[in-house]
Amino acid sequence: MTTVTPDPPYEKPTSHPNNRFMALTSNCNDIPTLFVDTHAPLDILTDAAGYRFRAVTQVLENLSMRGTIECESFILSDFALLCAIPLRDGCDVLDVIGRRLRAQSAAD
């Protein structure tokens, strides 16, 4: 019979500007599982942020093309959250890009 060993205690990553991986603010609880690689090339980070912004933009543009939309308030709340998560992720990535560009300018 196989014995199951429990997971070791989790050490929450500390938020420090020099950490390679930065937790996204859209993580759903205190133990982050989604991160941004702050050392990724700037063009890759820009693509990642743009992809999220374009996805939300497409959904909102499609919604705006409809005539009337009638739904319950909880559905609107869920829809707002659906849009907010990738927007927040994109903003987090833009923050990383901004920090990198400012550090680059300071070094020049």
For each residue, the residues with C-beta under 8 A, 3 or more apart:
1:
2:
3:
4:
5:
6:
7: 10
8:
9:
10: 7 31
11:
12: 30 31 32
13: 19 21 23 32
14: 19
15: 19 22 23
16: 19
17: 99
18:
19: 13 14 15 16 22 38
20: 37 38 39
21: 13 35 36 37 38
22: 15 19 35 36 38 92 96
23: 13 15 27 32 34 35
24: 27 32 34 35 36 88 89 92
25: 88 92
26: 34 84 85 88 89 92
27: 23 24 31 32 33 34
28:
29:
30: 12
31: 10 12 27
32: 12 13 23 24 27 35
33: 27
34: 23 24 26 27 89
35: 21 22 23 24 32
36: 21 22 24 40 45 48 92 93 96
37: 20 21 40
38: 19 20 21 22 96 99 100
39: 20
40: 36 37 44 45 48
41: 44 45
42: 45 46 97 100 101
43: 46 47
44: 40 41 47 48
45: 36 40 41 42 48 49 93 96 97 100
46: 42 43 49 50 97
47: 43 44 50 51
48: 36 40 44 45 51 52 90 93
49: 45 46 52 53 89 90 91 93 94 97
50: 46 47 53 54 90
51: 47 48 54 55
52: 48 49 55 56 86 87 89 90 93
53: 49 50 56 57 86 87 90
54: 50 51 57 58
55: 51 52 58 59 86
56: 52 53 59 60 83 86 87
57: 53 54 60 61
58: 54 55 61 62
59: 55 56 62 63 82 83
60: 56 57 63 64 83
61: 57 58 64 65
62: 58 59 65 66
63: 59 60 66 69
64: 60 61
65: 61 62
66: 62 63 69
67:
68:
69: 63 66
70:
71: 75 76
72: 75 76
73: 76 77
74: 77 78
75: 71 72 78 79
76: 71 72 73 79 80
77: 73 74 80 81
78: 74 75 81 82
79: 75 76 82 83
80: 76 77 83 84
81: 77 78 84 85
82: 59 78 79 85
83: 56 59 60 79 80 86 87
84: 26 80 81 87 88
85: 26 81 82 88 89
86: 52 53 55 56 83 89 90
87: 52 53 56 83 84 90 91
88: 24 25 26 84 85 91 92
89: 24 26 34 49 52 85 86 92 93
90: 48 49 50 52 53 86 87 93 94
91: 49 87 88 94 95
92: 22 24 25 26 36 88 89 95 96
93: 36 45 48 49 52 89 90 96 97
94: 49 90 91 97 98
95: 91 92 98 99
96: 22 36 38 45 92 93 99 100
97: 42 45 46 49 93 94 100 101
98: 94 95 101 102
99: 17 38 95 96 102 103
100: 38 42 45 96 97 103 104
101: 42 97 98 104 105
102: 98 99 105 106
103: 99 100 106 107
104: 100 101 107 108
105: 101 102 108
106: 102 103
107: 103 104
108: 104 105
